[in-house]
Amino acid sequence: MHNTWKLSICLALLAGCGGGSGSKLSLAPAAGVARFNETPIADATITFYPEKGPVGIGKTDSQGVFQIKTNGQLGAVIGSHRVTVMSDDAAGGEPPPMDGNEMKSARKSKYSQKYTDPGTTDLVISIESGGNKELVLDLTE
């Protein structure tokens, strides 16, 4: 009887750790192109910082095209995002990890520094439930 009680407690605790349906992220497709003065930005890290939830990260190809992933899943959290752009050819090492935490990066960008910090960027994107695969990020300085 004593072991049955312990087993019941353990099973109840494990059931509580499953996350349930409330913990599933609401993601929608987020993809597009990043440009600087109308020229595609190749090999850059694009980071979406939502008002609530984990960050989404993507990398541009040679044509500036990117696709955002959040916690390893395609898409970005539904809602408003501040967006940063950091060129990978700048000094500083690896892109930030996709762990859902807001990161402060010491990396430099060949574009204006305002685009490297979610507190100073003027790039703001809204992702609706249907997503957006035609985003255009225009860096101007």
C-alpha positions as CSV (number, residue, x, y, z in Angstrom):
1,M,0.0,0.0,0.0
2,H,2.9,2.4,0.9
3,N,4.5,1.8,-2.5
4,T,1.2,2.4,-4.3
5,W,0.9,5.8,-2.6
6,K,4.5,6.7,-3.7
7,L,3.8,5.6,-7.2
8,S,0.7,7.7,-7.4
9,I,2.5,10.8,-6.2
10,C,5.3,10.3,-8.7
11,L,2.8,9.8,-11.6
12,A,0.9,13.0,-10.5
13,L,4.2,15.0,-10.5
14,L,5.2,13.7,-13.9
15,A,1.8,14.5,-15.4
16,G,2.3,18.1,-14.2
17,C,5.6,18.4,-16.0
18,G,4.2,17.6,-19.4
19,G,3.4,21.2,-20.2
20,G,-0.2,20.5,-21.4
21,S,-1.9,22.2,-24.3
22,G,-1.3,25.7,-22.8
23,S,2.4,25.6,-23.3
24,K,2.4,25.1,-27.0
25,L,3.8,28.0,-28.9
26,S,1.5,29.9,-31.3
27,L,3.8,30.2,-34.3
28,A,3.1,31.5,-37.8
29,P,5.4,31.5,-41.0
30,A,7.8,34.4,-41.0
31,A,10.1,34.8,-44.0
32,G,11.3,37.5,-46.4
33,V,14.3,39.5,-47.5
34,A,16.7,41.8,-45.8
35,R,18.2,44.7,-47.8
36,F,20.6,47.6,-47.2
37,N,20.0,50.5,-49.6
38,E,18.0,48.2,-51.9
39,T,20.9,45.6,-52.0
40,P,20.2,42.1,-50.5
41,I,22.1,41.5,-47.3
42,A,23.9,38.1,-47.5
43,D,25.0,36.0,-44.6
44,A,23.3,37.9,-41.8
45,T,21.6,36.8,-38.6
46,I,18.0,38.1,-38.3
47,T,16.5,37.9,-34.8
48,F,12.8,38.5,-34.0
49,Y,12.2,39.7,-30.4
50,P,8.5,39.3,-29.6
51,E,6.7,41.2,-26.9
52,K,6.1,37.9,-25.2
53,G,7.7,34.5,-25.8
54,P,10.9,33.1,-27.2
55,V,13.0,34.9,-29.9
56,G,13.0,33.6,-33.4
57,I,16.2,33.5,-35.5
58,G,17.0,33.1,-39.2
59,K,20.0,33.5,-41.5
60,T,20.0,35.2,-44.8
61,D,21.2,33.5,-48.0
62,S,23.2,35.1,-50.7
63,Q,20.1,36.9,-52.0
64,G,19.1,38.2,-48.5
65,V,16.3,35.7,-48.1
66,F,15.6,34.4,-44.6
67,Q,13.2,32.1,-42.8
68,I,12.6,32.4,-39.0
69,K,12.7,29.5,-36.6
70,T,11.7,29.6,-33.0
71,N,12.9,26.9,-30.6
72,G,13.8,24.8,-33.7
73,Q,10.3,25.1,-35.3
74,L,9.6,27.1,-38.4
75,G,7.8,30.3,-37.7
76,A,7.7,33.2,-35.3
77,V,5.5,33.9,-32.3
78,I,2.3,35.6,-33.3
79,G,2.4,39.3,-32.4
80,S,4.7,42.3,-32.6
81,H,8.5,41.9,-32.9
82,R,11.5,44.1,-32.7
83,V,14.0,42.9,-35.3
84,T,17.8,43.0,-35.3
85,V,20.1,42.3,-38.1
86,M,23.8,41.4,-37.7
87,S,26.1,40.6,-40.5
88,D,28.1,37.4,-40.0
89,D,31.2,38.8,-41.7
90,A,31.6,41.3,-38.8
91,A,33.8,40.4,-35.9
92,G,32.4,38.6,-32.9
93,G,31.9,34.9,-33.5
94,E,28.8,32.7,-33.5
95,P,25.2,33.9,-33.9
96,P,23.2,34.0,-30.7
97,P,21.7,30.7,-29.4
98,M,18.1,29.8,-30.1
99,D,17.2,29.2,-26.4
100,G,14.4,31.7,-26.1
101,N,16.2,34.2,-24.0
102,E,16.9,37.8,-24.9
103,M,20.6,38.0,-25.7
104,K,22.9,41.0,-25.6
105,S,25.4,40.4,-28.3
106,A,28.9,42.0,-28.5
107,R,29.0,41.5,-32.2
108,K,29.4,44.5,-34.5
109,S,27.5,45.1,-37.7
110,K,28.7,46.7,-40.9
111,Y,25.3,48.6,-40.8
112,S,24.1,51.1,-38.2
113,Q,24.5,49.8,-34.6
114,K,20.8,50.6,-34.0
115,Y,20.0,47.4,-35.9
116,T,22.0,45.2,-33.6
117,D,20.0,45.9,-30.4
118,P,16.3,45.2,-29.8
119,G,16.2,48.4,-27.7
120,T,17.3,50.7,-30.5
121,T,16.2,49.0,-33.7
122,D,13.5,50.7,-35.7
123,L,12.6,47.5,-37.5
124,V,9.2,46.4,-36.1
125,I,7.3,43.5,-37.6
126,S,3.8,42.2,-36.8
127,I,3.2,38.5,-37.4
128,E,-0.5,37.6,-37.8
129,S,-1.9,34.1,-37.3
130,G,-1.7,33.4,-41.1
131,G,2.0,34.4,-41.1
132,N,3.9,36.4,-43.6
133,K,6.4,35.0,-46.1
134,E,7.0,38.3,-48.0
135,L,8.6,40.4,-45.2
136,V,11.0,43.1,-46.3
137,L,13.5,44.4,-43.9
138,D,15.0,47.7,-45.3
139,L,18.1,49.0,-43.5
140,T,18.8,52.5,-44.4
141,E,22.0,53.6,-42.7
